[in-house]
Amino acid sequence: MDANVQFEHRRAYVRSDDYNFPVVNASNWNIWMNYRNPLLQDVKLRQALSLGTDRNEIVDGVMAPFATHSTGHFPAGLPYSIDTKQETDPERAEALLDELGWRPGADGIREKDGKKLEFTLLTYGWWQTVAIALEAQWRKIGVSTKLHVVEPTASNQIMLDGVFDIATYCSCGTATGDLNGQLSSFYRTDVVQNWQRYSNPVVDKLIDRLRTEADSEKRFALAKEIQKKVMADTALIYVANAELIGIAHAARVAGVDVERPRDITPSMYIAAE
């Protein structure tokens, strides 16, 4: 599993002629903002951080060629995905921060009432290069971030404990899994894994309807409506949909089932040299 492998290293081993690396999963890379922090309860400040996030640099540069742009909670093309993208616009981000009374200080970092606009950014191995890019991007709009790099399991515990400002996170469940489970764990008010404590009563009601709705088309419509609501709230900052590489086969292994690349199946064999 490449959970702690940086993208530049992934590029190196994928180029190897000795092994094949089938993609076994896709994940949504997003940024969580802790609503326990009073500053992050303001939707305009969350919008400013989102507008200051240069997804082109991240997707087409840092994460290339393993990522595509996010359009919502689920990858584009699924019957319950949406096609609304969060925009990148540093000038609008700066205007929002101006409106909130945060003015650039001598070092370029914004200040208000003698306090700098700064956050701790919790991150871990495979996110670290992306987090470094985010740190530089947000500095351009006058927001300071201090990276806190830990192991993934430690990151999960810190988020569960609620002792973070902003955190990078990867929702790695399969895109065709339970819709209610996926959306509820991120966006319903009283769910334990809603580590950022996002809360919207309208979203809660929609998730409750999704849990009991049996008709597939109605479920898809509810999932889309939920995503549009949380997108309007800038509940999360969606960064990218990225491929995960979870297994390697020696180049001589043939007959791998593309639907079950982790499994040893009767179709597999060692090809002659």
Residue pairs with C-beta under 8 A, 6 or more apart in sequence:
1 244
1 246
2 10
2 126
2 244
2 245
2 246
3 125
3 126
3 152
4 124
4 125
4 126
4 151
4 152
5 13
5 125
5 126
6 125
6 126
6 128
6 129
7 62
7 63
7 64
7 66
7 126
7 129
8 129
10 66
10 245
11 65
13 19
13 21
14 21
14 245
17 251
18 250
18 251
19 248
19 249
19 250
19 251
20 248
20 249
20 250
20 251
20 253
20 256
21 245
21 247
21 248
21 249
22 245
22 247
22 249
22 256
22 258
22 261
23 243
23 244
23 245
24 244
24 245
24 246
24 247
24 261
24 262
25 172
25 174
25 243
25 244
25 246
26 75
26 175
26 241
26 242
26 243
26 244
27 170
27 171
27 172
27 241
27 242
27 244
28 70
28 73
28 74
28 75
28 170
28 171
28 238
28 240
28 241
29 63
29 67
29 70
29 127
29 130
29 168
29 169
29 170
29 238
29 239
29 240
29 241
29 242
30 70
30 168
30 169
30 170
30 171
30 236
30 237
30 238
30 239
31 49
31 53
31 134
31 166
31 167
31 168
31 169
31 236
31 237
31 239
32 159
32 166
32 167
32 168
32 169
32 195
32 196
32 236
33 40
33 46
33 49
33 165
33 166
33 196
33 236
33 237
34 40
34 162
34 164
34 165
34 166
34 167
34 195
34 196
34 197
35 41
35 196
35 197
35 198
35 199
36 162
36 197
37 119
37 165
39 45
39 117
39 119
40 46
40 165
40 166
42 100
43 233
43 234
44 96
44 99
44 100
45 96
45 97
45 100
46 233
46 234
46 237
47 93
47 96
47 234
48 92
48 93
48 94
48 96
48 97
48 100
48 141
48 143
49 93
49 138
49 143
49 166
49 237
50 86
50 87
50 93
50 234
50 237
51 87
51 88
51 89
51 90
51 92
51 93
51 96
51 141
52 88
52 90
52 93
52 137
52 138
52 140
52 141
52 143
53 86
53 88
53 134
53 137
53 138
53 237
53 239
54 88
54 90
54 133
54 137
55 69
55 70
55 86
55 88
55 239
55 240
56 88
57 133
57 137
58 67
58 130
58 133
58 134
58 239
58 240
59 67
59 68
59 69
59 239
59 240
61 133
62 129
62 130
62 133
63 130
63 240
63 242
66 242
66 243
67 240
67 241
67 242
67 243
68 75
68 76
68 240
68 241
68 242
69 85
69 240
69 241
70 85
70 86
70 238
70 239
70 240
70 241
71 81
71 82
71 83
71 84
71 85
71 238
72 81
72 82
72 83
72 84
72 227
72 231
72 238
73 81
73 171
73 182
73 183
73 186
73 227
73 230
73 238
74 80
74 81
74 175
74 182
74 223
74 227
75 81
75 175
75 241
76 83
76 241
78 175
78 176
79 220
80 179
80 219
80 220
80 223
80 224
81 224
81 227
82 224
82 227
82 228
82 231
84 227
84 228
84 231
86 231
86 234
86 237
86 238
90 140
90 141
93 141
94 141
94 142
97 110
97 117
97 141
97 142
97 143
100 112
101 112
102 110
102 111
102 112
102 117
102 142
103 110
103 111
103 112
104 110
104 111
104 142
105 111
105 116
108 139
108 142
109 116
109 117
109 118
109 139
109 142
109 143
109 144
110 116
110 117
110 142
110 143
111 117
116 144
117 142
117 143
117 144
118 143
118 144
118 145
118 146
119 143
119 144
119 145
119 146
119 165
119 166
120 145
120 146
120 147
120 148
120 164
120 165
120 166
121 131
121 134
121 135
121 145
121 146
121 147
121 148
121 165
121 166
121 167
121 168
122 148
122 150
122 155
122 158
122 159
122 164
122 165
122 166
122 167
122 168
123 130
123 131
123 147
123 148
123 149
123 150
123 155
123 167
123 168
124 149
124 150
124 151
124 152
124 154
124 155
124 168
125 149
125 151
125 152
126 170
127 168
127 170
128 147
128 149
130 168
130 239
131 147
131 149
131 168
132 147
134 145
134 168
135 145
135 147
138 144
138 145
139 145
145 166
148 164
150 158
155 167
155 169
158 164
158 167
159 167
159 169
159 195
159 196
160 192
160 195
162 195
162 197
167 195
167 196
170 242
171 182
171 186
172 244
173 181
173 182
179 210
179 219
179 220
179 223
180 207
180 210
180 211
183 207
183 210
183 223
183 226
183 227
184 191
184 207
184 210
184 211
185 191
185 193
185 194
186 193
186 194
186 198
186 230
186 235
186 236
187 194
187 198
187 200
187 203
187 207
187 226
187 230
187 235
188 194
188 203
188 204
188 207
189 198
189 199
189 200
189 201
189 204
196 235
196 236
198 230
198 233
198 235
198 236
200 229
200 230
200 233
200 235
202 229
203 226
203 229
203 230
203 233
206 222
206 225
206 226
206 229
207 226
209 222
210 219
210 222
210 223
210 226
213 219
213 222
230 236
246 262
247 261
247 262
249 256
249 261
252 270
252 271
252 273
253 268
253 269
253 270
253 271
254 268
254 269
254 270
254 271
255 265
255 267
255 268
255 269
256 265
256 267
256 268
257 263
257 265
257 267
257 268
